[in-house]
Amino acid sequence: MGSGEALNKKKIQVQALIDTGFDDFFSIPKSLANELGITELKETEVQLGNGDQVTVDVGICELIFPFSNEIFVMNTIIDEDDECLIGMSLLSEICSSFEINFEQEVIRLYGLNI
């Protein structure tokens, strides 16, 4: 993962869920990958929360957070899910700690690295 120049011109703003059980970086729906023109680079095995092993496609995705102009280019899981997911590896890359307040629906990121 790292910063770099944009790979393509098409940009789409998405909302992503923070999945504290997702150890990887980022996951997007196959429909969004198709819309963005992201091609699958490879297949890899991942373990789901219930212990099942599944094969998923992995492609290259660019992320820009609203609080930073840095472009993150990373391997991204492309799956059949309907939501974009931010995993714990991505959170630990962009900040030193975070706080989730479920009642107020607020997420605070501390010690931003971007």
C-alpha distances in whole Angstrom, upper triangle without the diagonal:
4,7,10,13,14,14,17,20,20,19,20,20,20,20,18,20,18,19,20,20,17,15,12,9,11,14,16,20,21,23,20,18,22,22,19,20,17,18,17,15,17,18,17,19,19,21,23,24,27,26,27,24,23,22,19,17,14,13,10,10,10,10,13,14,18,18,16,15,12,10,7,6,5,8,10,14,17,20,23,23,24,21,18,16,14,14,14,11,9,12,12,9,11,14,17,19,20,23,24,28,29,33,31,28,26,23,22,19,20,18,16,13,13
4,7,10,12,13,16,19,20,18,20,20,20,21,20,21,20,21,22,23,20,18,15,12,14,17,18,22,23,25,22,20,23,23,20,21,18,19,19,18,19,21,21,23,22,25,26,27,31,30,30,28,27,25,22,20,17,15,12,11,10,10,12,13,17,16,13,13,9,8,5,6,7,11,13,17,19,23,26,25,26,23,20,19,16,16,16,13,11,14,14,10,11,14,17,19,21,24,25,29,30,33,32,29,27,23,22,19,20,18,15,12,10
4,7,9,11,14,16,18,16,18,18,19,21,20,22,21,23,24,26,22,21,18,15,15,18,19,23,24,25,22,20,23,23,19,20,18,20,20,19,21,24,23,26,25,28,29,30,33,33,33,31,29,28,24,22,19,16,13,12,9,9,10,12,15,15,11,10,6,5,5,6,9,13,15,18,21,24,27,27,27,24,20,20,17,18,19,16,13,15,16,12,12,15,18,21,22,25,26,30,31,34,32,29,27,24,23,20,20,18,15,12,10
4,7,9,12,14,16,15,18,19,20,22,22,24,24,26,27,28,25,24,20,17,17,20,20,23,24,25,22,20,22,22,18,18,17,19,20,19,21,24,24,27,27,30,31,32,36,35,35,32,31,28,25,23,19,16,12,12,9,11,11,14,17,17,13,11,8,6,7,7,10,14,16,20,21,25,28,28,28,25,22,22,20,21,22,19,16,19,19,16,15,19,22,24,25,28,30,33,34,37,35,32,30,27,26,23,24,22,18,16,13
4,6,9,11,13,13,17,18,20,22,22,25,26,28,29,31,27,26,23,19,19,21,21,23,24,24,21,19,21,20,16,17,16,18,20,19,22,25,26,29,29,32,33,34,38,37,37,34,32,30,26,23,20,17,13,12,9,11,11,15,17,18,14,11,9,7,9,9,12,15,17,21,22,25,28,28,28,26,22,23,22,23,24,22,19,21,22,19,18,22,25,27,28,31,32,34,36,38,36,33,31,28,28,25,26,25,21,19,16
4,6,7,10,10,13,15,17,20,20,23,24,26,28,29,26,25,22,19,17,19,18,20,20,21,17,16,17,16,13,13,13,15,18,18,21,24,25,28,28,31,31,33,36,36,35,33,30,28,24,21,18,15,11,10,7,10,10,14,16,17,15,12,10,7,9,8,12,14,15,19,19,23,25,25,25,23,20,21,20,22,24,22,19,21,23,20,19,22,26,28,28,30,31,33,34,37,35,32,30,27,27,25,27,25,22,20,17
4,7,9,11,14,16,18,21,21,24,25,26,29,29,26,25,22,19,17,18,17,19,18,19,16,14,15,14,11,11,10,12,15,14,18,21,22,26,26,29,30,32,35,35,33,31,28,26,22,19,16,12,9,9,8,11,12,16,19,20,18,15,13,10,11,9,11,13,14,17,17,21,23,24,24,22,19,21,20,22,24,22,20,22,24,21,21,24,28,30,29,32,32,35,35,38,36,33,32,29,30,27,29,28,24,22,19
4,6,8,11,14,17,20,21,24,25,27,30,30,27,27,23,20,18,18,17,18,17,17,14,13,13,12,9,9,9,12,15,16,19,22,24,27,27,31,31,33,36,36,34,32,29,27,23,20,17,14,11,10,9,12,13,17,19,21,19,16,15,12,13,11,14,15,16,18,18,21,23,24,23,22,19,21,21,24,26,24,22,24,26,23,23,26,30,31,31,33,33,35,36,38,36,33,32,30,30,28,31,30,26,25,22
4,6,10,13,16,19,21,24,26,28,31,32,29,29,26,22,20,20,18,19,19,18,15,14,14,12,9,10,12,15,18,19,23,25,27,30,30,33,33,35,38,38,37,35,32,29,26,22,20,17,14,12,11,13,13,17,18,20,18,15,16,13,15,14,17,18,18,21,20,23,24,25,23,22,20,22,23,25,28,26,23,25,28,25,24,27,31,32,31,34,33,35,35,38,36,32,31,30,30,29,31,31,27,25,22
4,7,10,13,16,18,22,24,26,29,30,27,28,24,21,18,18,16,16,16,15,12,11,12,9,6,9,11,14,17,19,22,24,26,29,29,31,31,33,35,36,35,33,30,28,24,21,19,16,14,12,11,12,13,16,17,20,18,16,17,14,15,14,17,18,17,19,18,20,21,22,20,19,17,20,21,24,26,25,22,24,27,25,24,27,31,31,30,32,31,33,33,35,33,30,29,28,29,28,30,30,27,26,23
4,7,10,13,15,19,21,23,26,28,25,26,23,19,16,16,14,15,16,15,11,12,13,10,8,11,12,16,18,20,23,25,26,28,28,30,29,31,34,35,33,32,29,27,24,21,19,16,14,11,9,10,10,12,13,16,15,14,14,12,13,14,16,17,16,18,17,20,21,20,18,17,15,17,18,21,24,23,20,22,24,22,21,24,28,28,27,28,28,30,30,32,30,26,25,24,25,24,27,27,24,23,20
4,6,10,12,16,18,21,24,25,23,24,22,18,15,15,12,13,14,13,9,11,12,9,8,12,13,16,19,21,23,24,26,28,26,29,27,29,31,33,32,31,28,26,23,20,19,16,15,12,11,10,10,12,12,16,16,15,16,14,15,15,16,18,16,17,16,18,19,18,15,14,12,15,16,20,23,22,19,21,24,22,21,23,27,27,25,27,25,27,27,29,27,23,23,22,24,23,26,27,23,23,20
4,7,10,13,16,19,22,24,21,23,21,18,15,15,12,14,16,14,11,13,15,12,11,15,15,19,21,23,25,26,27,28,27,28,27,28,31,32,31,31,28,27,23,22,20,18,17,13,12,10,9,10,10,13,14,14,15,14,15,16,17,18,16,18,17,19,19,18,15,13,11,14,14,18,21,21,18,19,22,21,19,21,25,25,22,23,22,24,23,25,23,20,19,19,20,20,23,24,21,22,19
4,6,10,13,15,19,20,18,20,18,16,12,12,10,11,14,13,10,12,14,12,12,16,15,19,20,22,24,24,24,26,24,25,23,24,27,29,28,28,25,25,21,20,19,17,16,13,12,10,11,10,11,14,15,16,17,15,15,16,16,17,15,16,15,16,16,14,12,9,8,10,12,15,18,19,16,17,20,20,18,20,24,23,21,21,20,21,21,23,21,18,17,17,19,19,22,24,21,22,19
4,7,10,13,16,18,16,19,18,15,12,12,11,12,15,15,12,15,17,16,15,19,18,21,22,24,25,25,25,26,23,24,22,22,25,27,27,27,25,25,21,21,20,19,18,15,14,12,12,11,11,14,16,17,18,17,16,18,18,18,16,16,16,16,17,14,11,8,7,9,10,14,16,18,15,15,19,19,17,19,22,21,18,18,16,18,17,19,18,14,14,14,16,17,20,22,20,21,19
4,7,9,12,14,13,15,14,12,9,9,9,11,15,15,12,14,17,17,16,19,18,20,20,22,23,23,22,22,20,21,19,19,22,23,24,24,22,22,19,19,18,17,17,14,14,11,12,11,12,15,16,18,18,17,15,17,16,16,13,13,14,14,15,12,10,7,5,5,6,10,13,15,12,12,16,16,15,17,20,18,16,16,14,16,16,18,17,14,14,12,15,15,19,21,18,19,18
4,6,9,11,10,13,13,12,10,10,11,12,16,17,15,17,20,20,19,22,20,23,22,24,24,23,22,22,19,19,16,16,19,21,22,22,21,22,19,20,19,19,19,16,17,14,15,13,15,17,18,20,20,19,18,19,17,18,15,14,15,15,15,12,11,7,6,5,6,9,11,14,12,12,15,16,16,17,19,17,14,14,12,14,13,16,16,12,12,11,14,15,18,20,19,20,20
4,6,9,8,11,11,10,9,10,12,15,18,20,18,19,22,22,21,24,22,24,23,24,24,23,22,21,18,18,16,15,18,20,21,21,21,22,19,20,19,20,20,17,17,15,16,14,15,16,18,20,20,19,17,19,17,17,15,15,16,16,17,14,14,10,9,6,5,6,8,11,10,9,12,14,13,14,16,14,11,12,10,12,12,15,15,12,12,9,12,12,15,18,16,18,18
4,5,5,8,10,10,10,10,13,15,18,20,18,19,23,23,23,25,22,24,22,24,23,21,20,19,15,14,12,11,14,16,17,18,18,19,17,19,18,19,20,18,19,17,18,17,19,20,21,23,22,21,19,20,18,17,14,14,15,15,16,13,14,11,10,6,6,6,7,11,11,10,13,15,15,16,17,15,13,13,11,14,13,17,17,14,14,12,15,15,18,20,19,20,20
4,6,7,10,11,12,13,16,18,21,23,22,23,26,27,26,28,25,27,25,26,25,23,21,19,16,14,13,11,14,16,18,19,19,21,19,21,20,22,22,21,21,19,20,19,21,21,22,25,24,23,20,21,19,19,17,16,18,18,19,16,17,14,13,10,8,6,6,10,11,10,11,14,15,15,15,13,11,12,10,13,13,17,18,15,15,13,14,14,17,19,18,19,21
4,6,9,11,12,13,16,18,20,23,22,22,26,27,26,28,25,26,24,24,23,21,18,16,13,11,9,7,11,12,14,15,16,18,17,19,19,21,22,21,22,21,23,21,24,24,25,27,26,25,22,22,19,18,16,15,17,16,18,15,17,15,14,10,10,7,8,11,12,12,13,16,18,18,18,16,15,15,14,17,16,20,21,18,18,16,18,18,20,22,21,22,23
4,6,8,9,9,13,15,18,20,19,19,23,24,23,24,21,22,20,21,20,18,15,14,10,10,8,8,12,12,14,14,14,15,14,16,15,17,18,17,19,18,20,19,22,23,23,25,23,22,19,19,16,15,12,11,14,13,15,13,15,13,12,8,8,5,6,8,10,11,12,14,16,17,18,16,15,17,16,19,18,22,23,19,19,17,19,18,20,21,20,21,21
4,7,9,11,15,17,19,22,21,20,24,25,24,25,22,23,20,20,19,17,14,13,10,10,10,10,14,13,15,14,15,16,15,16,15,17,18,17,19,18,20,19,23,23,23,25,22,21,18,18,14,13,12,12,15,15,18,16,18,16,14,11,9,5,5,6,9,10,10,12,14,15,16,15,15,17,17,20,20,24,25,22,21,18,19,18,19,20,19,19,20
4,6,8,12,15,17,20,18,17,21,22,21,22,18,19,17,17,16,15,12,12,9,11,11,12,16,15,16,15,14,14,13,13,12,13,14,14,15,15,17,17,21,21,21,22,20,18,15,14,11,10,9,9,12,13,16,15,17,15,12,9,8,5,6,5,7,10,10,11,13,15,17,17,17,19,19,22,22,26,26,23,22,19,20,18,20,20,19,18,19
4,7,11,14,16,19,17,16,19,20,18,20,16,18,16,16,16,16,14,15,12,14,14,15,19,19,19,18,17,16,14,14,11,12,12,11,12,11,14,14,17,18,17,19,16,14,11,11,8,8,7,8,12,14,17,15,17,14,11,8,6,5,7,5,4,8,9,9,11,13,15,16,15,18,18,21,22,25,25,22,21,17,18,16,18,18,16,15,15
4,7,11,13,15,13,12,16,17,15,17,14,15,14,15,15,15,14,15,13,15,14,16,19,19,19,18,16,16,13,12,10,11,10,9,10,9,12,13,16,18,17,18,16,14,11,11,8,8,5,6,9,11,14,12,13,11,7,6,5,6,9,8,7,10,12,12,13,15,18,18,17,19,18,22,21,25,24,21,20,17,19,17,20,20,18,17,17
4,7,9,12,10,10,14,15,14,15,12,14,13,14,14,14,13,14,12,14,13,15,18,18,17,16,14,14,10,10,9,10,11,9,12,11,15,15,18,20,20,21,19,17,14,13,11,9,5,5,6,7,10,9,10,8,5,5,7,8,12,12,11,13,16,15,16,19,21,21,20,21,20,23,22,25,25,21,21,19,21,20,23,24,21,21,20
4,7,8,7,7,10,11,11,13,10,12,12,14,15,15,15,16,15,17,15,17,20,21,20,18,16,15,11,10,10,10,11,9,11,11,14,15,18,20,20,21,20,17,15,14,12,11,7,6,5,6,8,7,8,6,4,7,9,11,15,15,14,16,19,18,19,21,24,24,22,23,22,24,23,26,26,22,22,21,23,22,25,26,23,23,22
4,5,5,6,9,10,11,12,11,13,12,15,16,15,16,17,16,18,16,18,20,21,19,19,16,15,11,11,11,11,13,12,14,15,18,18,21,23,24,24,23,20,18,17,15,14,10,8,6,5,6,5,5,6,6,9,12,14,18,19,17,19,22,22,22,25,28,27,25,26,24,26,25,28,27,24,24,23,26,25,28,30,27,27,25
4,5,5,6,9,10,10,9,10,10,13,14,13,15,17,16,19,18,20,22,22,20,19,15,14,10,9,10,10,13,12,15,16,19,21,23,26,26,26,25,21,20,18,16,14,11,9,5,5,6,8,8,10,10,13,16,17,21,21,20,22,25,24,25,28,30,30,29,30,28,30,29,31,31,27,28,27,29,28,31,32,30,29,28
4,5,5,6,9,10,10,12,12,16,17,17,19,20,20,22,21,23,25,26,23,22,19,17,14,13,14,13,15,14,16,17,20,21,23,26,26,26,25,22,21,19,18,17,14,13,9,9,8,9,8,10,11,14,17,20,23,24,22,24,27,26,26,29,32,32,30,31,29,31,29,32,31,27,28,27,30,29,33,34,31,31,29
4,5,5,6,8,9,11,12,16,17,18,19,21,20,22,21,23,25,26,25,23,20,19,15,13,13,12,13,11,13,13,16,17,19,22,22,22,21,18,17,16,16,15,12,12,9,10,10,10,9,9,9,12,15,18,21,21,19,21,25,24,23,26,29,29,27,28,27,29,27,30,29,25,26,25,27,26,30,31,27,27,25
4,5,5,6,5,7,9,12,14,15,17,19,19,21,21,23,25,26,24,22,19,17,13,11,10,8,9,9,11,13,16,18,20,23,23,22,21,17,16,14,13,12,10,10,7,9,11,12,11,12,11,13,15,18,21,21,19,21,24,23,23,26,29,29,28,30,28,31,29,32,32,28,28,26,28,27,30,31,28,27,25
4,5,5,6,8,10,13,15,16,19,21,21,24,23,26,28,28,26,24,21,18,15,12,13,11,12,12,14,16,19,21,23,26,26,24,24,20,19,17,17,15,13,13,10,11,12,14,13,14,14,17,19,21,25,24,22,25,28,26,27,30,33,33,32,33,32,34,33,35,34,31,31,30,32,31,34,34,31,30,28
4,6,8,10,13,16,19,20,22,24,24,27,26,28,30,31,29,27,24,22,18,16,16,13,14,12,14,15,17,20,21,24,24,23,22,19,19,18,18,17,15,15,12,14,14,15,14,14,14,17,19,22,26,25,23,25,28,27,26,29,33,33,31,33,31,33,32,34,33,29,30,29,31,30,33,34,30,30,27
4,6,9,12,14,17,19,21,23,23,26,26,28,30,31,29,27,24,22,18,15,14,11,11,9,10,12,14,17,19,22,21,20,19,16,16,14,15,15,13,14,12,14,15,16,15,15,13,16,18,21,24,23,21,23,26,24,24,27,30,31,30,31,30,32,32,34,33,29,29,27,29,28,31,31,28,27,24
4,6,10,12,15,17,20,23,23,26,26,29,31,31,29,27,24,21,17,14,13,10,10,10,12,15,17,20,22,25,24,22,21,18,17,15,15,14,13,14,12,15,16,18,17,17,16,19,20,22,26,25,22,25,28,26,26,29,32,33,32,34,33,35,35,37,36,32,32,31,32,31,33,33,30,29,26
4,7,9,12,14,16,19,20,23,23,26,28,28,26,24,21,18,14,11,10,6,7,7,10,13,16,19,21,24,23,21,20,16,15,12,12,11,10,11,9,12,15,16,16,16,14,17,18,20,23,21,19,23,25,23,23,27,30,31,30,32,31,34,33,36,35,31,31,29,30,29,31,31,28,26,24
4,6,9,11,14,18,19,22,23,26,28,27,25,23,19,16,13,9,8,6,8,10,13,16,19,22,25,27,26,24,23,19,17,14,13,11,11,11,9,12,15,17,18,18,17,18,20,21,24,22,21,25,26,24,25,29,32,33,32,34,33,36,35,39,38,34,34,32,33,31,34,34,30,29,27
4,6,8,11,14,16,19,20,23,25,24,22,19,16,12,10,6,5,4,8,10,14,17,20,23,26,28,27,26,24,20,18,14,13,10,9,9,8,11,13,16,17,18,16,18,19,19,22,21,20,24,25,23,25,28,31,32,31,33,32,35,35,38,38,34,34,31,33,31,33,33,30,29,27
4,7,10,14,16,19,21,24,26,25,23,19,17,13,11,7,6,5,7,11,14,17,21,24,27,29,27,26,23,20,17,14,12,9,10,10,10,13,16,19,21,21,19,19,20,20,22,20,20,24,25,23,24,28,30,31,31,34,33,37,36,40,39,35,35,32,33,31,33,33,30,28,27
4,7,10,13,17,18,22,24,22,20,16,14,10,9,6,5,7,10,13,17,20,23,26,29,31,29,28,26,22,19,16,13,10,11,10,10,13,16,18,21,21,19,19,20,20,22,20,20,24,25,23,25,28,30,31,32,34,33,37,36,40,39,36,35,33,34,32,34,33,31,29,28
4,7,10,13,15,19,20,19,16,13,10,6,5,4,6,9,12,15,19,21,25,27,30,32,30,30,27,24,21,18,15,11,11,9,10,11,14,16,19,20,18,18,19,19,21,19,20,23,24,23,26,29,30,31,31,33,32,35,35,38,38,35,35,32,34,32,34,34,31,30,29
4,7,10,13,16,18,16,14,10,8,5,6,6,7,11,14,16,19,21,25,26,30,31,30,30,27,24,21,18,15,11,11,9,11,11,15,16,20,20,18,17,18,17,18,17,18,22,22,22,24,27,28,29,29,31,30,33,33,36,37,33,33,30,32,30,32,32,30,28,28
4,7,10,13,14,12,10,6,6,4,6,9,10,14,17,19,22,23,27,28,31,32,32,32,29,27,23,21,17,14,13,10,12,12,15,16,20,20,19,17,18,16,18,17,19,22,22,22,25,27,28,28,28,30,29,32,32,35,36,33,33,30,32,30,32,32,31,29,30
4,6,10,11,9,8,6,6,6,7,10,11,14,17,18,21,22,25,26,29,30,30,31,28,26,22,20,17,14,12,10,12,11,14,14,18,17,17,15,15,13,15,14,16,19,19,20,23,25,25,25,25,27,26,29,28,32,33,29,29,27,28,27,29,30,28,27,28
4,7,8,6,6,5,6,9,10,14,14,18,20,21,24,24,27,27,30,31,31,33,30,28,25,23,20,17,15,12,14,13,15,15,19,18,18,15,16,14,15,15,18,19,20,21,24,25,26,25,25,26,25,28,26,30,31,28,29,26,28,27,29,30,29,28,29
4,5,5,5,6,7,10,11,14,16,19,21,21,24,24,27,26,29,30,31,32,30,28,25,24,21,18,16,13,14,12,13,13,16,16,16,14,15,13,14,16,18,19,20,22,24,25,26,24,24,24,23,25,24,27,29,26,26,24,27,26,28,30,29,29,29
4,5,7,10,11,14,15,18,19,22,24,24,26,25,27,27,29,30,31,33,31,29,26,26,22,20,18,15,17,15,16,14,17,16,17,14,15,13,14,16,18,18,20,22,24,24,24,23,22,22,20,23,21,25,26,24,24,23,25,25,27,29,28,28,29
4,6,9,11,15,16,19,21,24,26,27,29,28,31,30,33,34,35,36,35,33,30,29,26,23,21,18,19,17,17,16,19,19,20,17,19,16,17,19,22,22,23,25,27,28,28,26,25,25,24,26,24,27,29,26,28,26,28,28,31,32,32,32,33
4,7,10,13,15,19,20,23,26,26,29,29,32,31,34,35,35,37,35,33,30,29,25,22,21,18,19,17,18,17,21,21,21,19,20,17,18,19,22,23,23,25,28,28,28,27,26,27,26,28,26,30,32,29,30,28,30,30,31,33,32,32,33
4,6,10,12,16,18,22,25,25,28,28,32,31,34,36,36,37,35,33,29,28,25,21,20,16,17,15,16,16,19,20,20,19,20,18,19,20,23,24,25,26,29,30,30,29,29,29,28,30,28,32,33,30,31,30,32,31,33,35,34,34,34
4,7,10,13,15,19,22,23,26,27,30,31,34,35,35,36,34,31,28,26,22,19,17,14,15,14,15,16,20,20,20,18,20,18,19,19,22,24,24,25,28,29,30,29,29,30,29,32,30,34,35,32,33,30,32,31,33,34,33,32,33
4,6,10,13,16,19,21,24,25,28,29,32,34,34,34,32,29,26,24,21,17,15,12,12,10,12,13,17,18,18,17,19,17,19,19,21,23,25,25,27,29,30,30,29,31,29,32,30,34,35,31,32,30,32,31,34,34,33,32,32
4,7,10,13,17,19,22,23,27,28,31,33,33,33,31,28,24,22,19,15,13,10,10,9,11,14,17,18,18,17,19,18,20,20,21,24,25,25,27,29,31,31,30,32,30,33,32,35,36,33,33,31,33,32,34,35,33,32,32
4,7,10,13,15,19,20,24,25,28,30,29,29,27,24,21,19,15,12,10,7,7,6,9,11,15,15,15,14,16,16,18,18,18,21,23,23,25,27,29,29,28,30,29,31,30,34,34,30,31,29,31,29,32,32,30,29,29
4,7,10,12,16,18,22,23,27,29,28,27,25,22,19,16,13,10,8,6,5,7,10,12,15,15,14,15,16,16,19,18,18,22,23,22,24,27,29,29,29,31,30,33,31,35,35,31,31,29,31,29,32,32,30,28,27
4,7,9,13,15,19,21,24,26,25,24,22,19,16,13,10,6,5,5,6,9,12,14,16,16,14,14,15,15,17,16,15,19,20,19,21,24,26,27,27,29,28,31,31,34,34,30,30,27,29,27,29,29,26,25,24
4,6,10,13,17,19,22,24,23,22,20,16,13,10,8,6,5,7,7,10,14,15,17,16,14,15,15,16,19,17,16,19,21,19,20,24,26,27,27,29,29,32,31,35,34,31,30,27,29,27,29,29,26,24,23
4,7,10,14,16,20,22,20,19,16,12,10,7,6,5,6,9,10,13,17,17,18,17,14,15,15,16,18,16,14,18,19,17,18,22,25,26,26,28,28,31,31,35,34,30,29,26,27,25,27,26,23,21,20
4,7,10,13,16,18,16,16,14,10,8,6,6,6,6,9,10,13,16,16,17,15,12,13,13,14,17,15,13,16,18,16,16,20,23,24,23,26,26,29,29,32,30,27,26,23,24,22,24,24,21,19,17
4,7,10,13,15,13,12,10,6,5,5,6,9,9,12,13,17,19,19,19,16,13,14,13,15,17,16,13,15,17,15,14,18,21,23,22,25,25,28,28,31,29,26,25,22,23,20,22,22,18,17,14
4,6,10,12,10,10,8,6,5,7,8,11,10,13,14,17,20,19,18,15,12,12,11,13,15,14,11,13,15,13,12,15,19,20,19,21,21,24,25,28,26,22,21,18,19,17,19,19,15,15,12
4,7,8,7,6,6,5,6,9,11,14,14,17,18,21,23,21,20,17,14,14,13,15,17,16,12,13,16,14,11,15,18,19,19,21,21,24,24,27,25,22,20,17,18,16,18,18,14,13,10
4,5,5,7,8,8,9,12,14,16,16,18,19,22,24,21,20,17,14,14,12,14,16,15,12,12,14,13,10,12,16,17,15,17,18,20,21,24,21,18,16,14,14,12,15,15,12,12,9
4,6,7,10,11,12,16,17,20,19,21,22,24,26,24,22,18,16,16,14,17,19,19,15,14,17,16,13,14,18,18,17,18,18,20,21,23,20,18,15,14,14,13,15,16,13,14,11
4,7,9,11,13,17,18,21,21,23,25,27,29,26,25,21,18,18,16,18,18,18,15,14,16,15,11,12,16,16,15,17,17,19,21,23,20,18,15,13,12,11,13,13,10,11,9
4,5,8,10,14,16,20,20,23,24,27,29,27,26,22,19,19,16,18,19,18,14,14,16,14,10,12,16,17,17,19,20,22,24,26,24,21,18,16,15,13,14,13,10,10,6
4,6,10,13,16,19,20,23,24,27,29,28,26,23,20,20,18,20,21,20,16,17,18,16,13,15,19,20,20,23,24,26,28,30,27,25,22,20,19,16,18,17,13,12,8
4,6,10,13,16,17,21,22,25,28,27,26,23,19,19,17,19,19,17,14,15,16,13,11,14,17,19,20,22,24,26,28,31,28,26,23,20,19,16,17,16,12,10,7
4,6,10,13,14,18,19,22,25,24,24,21,17,18,16,17,19,17,13,15,16,13,12,15,19,21,21,24,24,27,29,31,29,26,24,21,21,18,19,18,15,13,10
4,6,10,11,15,17,20,23,22,22,19,16,15,13,14,15,13,10,12,14,10,10,14,17,19,19,22,23,26,27,30,29,25,23,20,20,17,19,18,14,12,10
4,7,9,13,15,18,21,21,22,19,16,16,14,15,17,14,12,15,16,13,13,17,20,22,22,25,26,29,30,33,31,28,26,23,23,20,22,21,18,15,13
4,6,10,12,16,19,19,20,18,14,14,12,13,14,12,10,13,14,12,13,17,19,21,21,24,24,28,28,32,31,27,26,23,23,20,22,21,18,16,15
4,7,9,13,17,17,18,17,14,13,12,12,14,12,11,15,16,14,16,19,21,23,23,26,26,29,29,33,32,28,27,24,25,23,24,24,21,19,18
4,6,10,13,13,15,13,10,10,10,11,13,12,11,14,16,15,16,19,22,22,22,24,24,27,27,30,29,26,25,22,24,22,24,24,21,20,19
4,6,10,10,13,12,10,9,11,11,14,13,13,16,18,17,18,21,23,24,23,25,24,27,26,30,30,26,26,23,25,23,26,26,24,23,22
4,7,8,10,10,9,10,13,13,17,16,16,19,21,20,21,24,27,27,26,27,26,28,27,31,30,27,27,25,27,26,28,29,26,26,25
4,6,8,9,10,11,13,14,18,18,18,20,22,22,23,26,28,28,26,27,26,28,27,30,30,26,27,25,28,27,30,31,29,28,27
4,7,9,11,12,16,17,20,21,20,23,25,25,26,28,31,30,28,29,27,29,27,29,30,26,27,26,29,29,32,33,31,31,30
4,6,8,9,13,14,18,19,19,20,23,24,24,26,28,27,25,25,23,25,23,26,26,23,24,23,26,26,29,31,29,29,28
4,7,10,13,15,19,21,19,21,24,24,24,26,29,27,25,25,23,24,22,24,24,21,22,22,25,25,29,31,28,29,28
4,6,10,12,16,18,16,17,21,21,21,22,25,24,21,22,19,21,19,22,22,18,19,18,21,21,25,27,25,25,24
4,7,10,13,15,13,14,17,18,17,19,22,21,19,20,18,20,19,22,21,18,18,17,19,19,22,24,21,22,21
4,6,10,11,10,11,14,15,15,17,19,18,16,17,15,18,17,20,20,17,17,15,17,17,20,21,19,20,19
4,7,8,7,7,11,11,11,13,16,15,13,15,14,17,17,20,20,16,15,13,14,13,16,18,16,16,16
4,6,6,7,9,10,11,13,14,14,13,14,14,17,17,21,21,18,17,14,15,14,16,18,16,16,17
4,5,5,6,9,10,11,11,11,10,13,13,17,17,21,21,18,17,14,14,13,14,15,14,15,16
4,6,5,6,9,10,11,12,13,15,16,20,21,24,24,21,20,16,16,14,15,15,14,13,15
4,5,5,6,9,11,12,12,15,15,19,20,24,23,20,18,15,15,12,14,14,12,11,12
4,5,5,6,8,8,8,11,12,16,17,21,20,17,15,11,11,9,10,11,10,10,11
4,6,5,6,7,9,12,14,18,20,23,22,20,18,14,13,10,10,10,10,9,11
4,6,8,10,12,15,17,21,22,26,25,22,20,16,15,11,12,11,9,7,9
4,7,9,10,14,15,19,21,24,22,20,17,14,12,9,9,8,6,5,6
4,6,7,11,13,17,19,22,21,19,16,12,10,6,6,5,4,5,8
4,7,11,14,17,20,23,22,20,17,14,11,8,6,5,7,8,11
4,7,10,14,16,19,18,17,14,11,9,6,5,7,8,11,13
4,7,10,13,16,15,13,11,7,5,4,6,9,10,12,14
4,7,10,12,12,11,8,6,5,7,8,12,13,16,17
4,6,9,9,8,6,5,7,9,11,15,15,18,19
4,6,6,6,5,6,8,12,14,18,18,22,22
4,6,5,7,8,11,14,17,21,21,24,25
4,6,8,11,13,17,19,23,24,27,27
4,5,9,11,15,18,21,22,25,25
4,7,10,13,17,20,20,23,23
4,7,10,13,17,16,20,20
4,7,10,13,13,16,17
4,7,10,10,14,14
4,7,7,10,11
4,6,9,11
4,6,9
4,6
4
